[in-house]
Amino acid sequence: MNKIFLLTLLSITVLFSVEIPTKHAQERAFGKSVELNAQIIQLSNAGQSVTSLVSGHLEKYFVEPGQKVRTGQKIARIESILVSQMTANYISLKKQYIALDKNSRAIQKLYDKGMISMQKLNNQEIQKMRCWHRLIRFLLS
């Protein structure tokens, strides 16, 4: 009875099993680099643990196991989606602000010539200041 049950279970497992696809790592060029602070913690077993303010995976080690390091020395490169997103958001906000500033100067010239209303000039300045505040909040967070 047990043998029949085991054979049935085994045959069901084989019938419904699927191959799990695997992918090999590919080498690719490293993009823009951002330096971040990290802290080295001495553990009781004389090893060290490196902690960082952002999550990610280690892309490259700059030191060998057992090598002594100095303050400020690069230890490893961490590739982080969070840092990439933050960089993209900053660049986007900065470009928006530059475009709004350019538009504000153009609208100011039109206002000075009497070709545009004070309301449109004020609306443009409000948009520019809102973008400026988003940029400052981003930098302070």
Contacts in CASP RR format, 6 or more apart in sequence:
PFRMAT RR
TARGET T0000
AUTHOR 0000-0000-0000
METHOD contacts of the structure
MODEL  1
MNKIFLLTLLSITVLFSVEIPTKHAQERAFGKSVELNAQIIQLSNAGQSV
TSLVSGHLEKYFVEPGQKVRTGQKIARIESILVSQMTANYISLKKQYIAL
DKNSRAIQKLYDKGMISMQKLNNQEIQKMRCWHRLIRFLLS
30 59 0 8 1.000
30 77 0 8 1.000
30 79 0 8 1.000
32 87 0 8 1.000
33 77 0 8 1.000
34 83 0 8 1.000
34 87 0 8 1.000
36 52 0 8 1.000
36 53 0 8 1.000
36 54 0 8 1.000
36 78 0 8 1.000
36 83 0 8 1.000
37 53 0 8 1.000
38 50 0 8 1.000
38 51 0 8 1.000
38 52 0 8 1.000
38 53 0 8 1.000
38 75 0 8 1.000
39 50 0 8 1.000
39 51 0 8 1.000
40 48 0 8 1.000
40 49 0 8 1.000
40 50 0 8 1.000
40 69 0 8 1.000
40 75 0 8 1.000
41 48 0 8 1.000
41 49 0 8 1.000
41 50 0 8 1.000
41 51 0 8 1.000
42 48 0 8 1.000
43 49 0 8 1.000
50 75 0 8 1.000
50 76 0 8 1.000
52 78 0 8 1.000
54 78 0 8 1.000
54 80 0 8 1.000
54 82 0 8 1.000
54 83 0 8 1.000
55 80 0 8 1.000
55 81 0 8 1.000
55 82 0 8 1.000
56 78 0 8 1.000
56 79 0 8 1.000
56 80 0 8 1.000
56 81 0 8 1.000
56 82 0 8 1.000
57 78 0 8 1.000
57 79 0 8 1.000
58 76 0 8 1.000
58 77 0 8 1.000
58 78 0 8 1.000
58 79 0 8 1.000
59 76 0 8 1.000
59 77 0 8 1.000
59 78 0 8 1.000
59 79 0 8 1.000
60 76 0 8 1.000
60 77 0 8 1.000
61 75 0 8 1.000
61 76 0 8 1.000
62 73 0 8 1.000
62 74 0 8 1.000
62 75 0 8 1.000
62 76 0 8 1.000
62 77 0 8 1.000
63 69 0 8 1.000
63 73 0 8 1.000
63 75 0 8 1.000
63 76 0 8 1.000
69 75 0 8 1.000
89 138 0 8 1.000
90 135 0 8 1.000
90 138 0 8 1.000
90 139 0 8 1.000
93 131 0 8 1.000
93 134 0 8 1.000
93 135 0 8 1.000
93 138 0 8 1.000
94 135 0 8 1.000
96 131 0 8 1.000
97 128 0 8 1.000
97 131 0 8 1.000
97 132 0 8 1.000
97 135 0 8 1.000
100 124 0 8 1.000
100 127 0 8 1.000
100 128 0 8 1.000
100 131 0 8 1.000
101 128 0 8 1.000
103 124 0 8 1.000
103 128 0 8 1.000
104 124 0 8 1.000
104 125 0 8 1.000
104 128 0 8 1.000
107 116 0 8 1.000
107 120 0 8 1.000
107 121 0 8 1.000
107 124 0 8 1.000
108 121 0 8 1.000
110 116 0 8 1.000
111 117 0 8 1.000
111 118 0 8 1.000
111 120 0 8 1.000
111 121 0 8 1.000
END
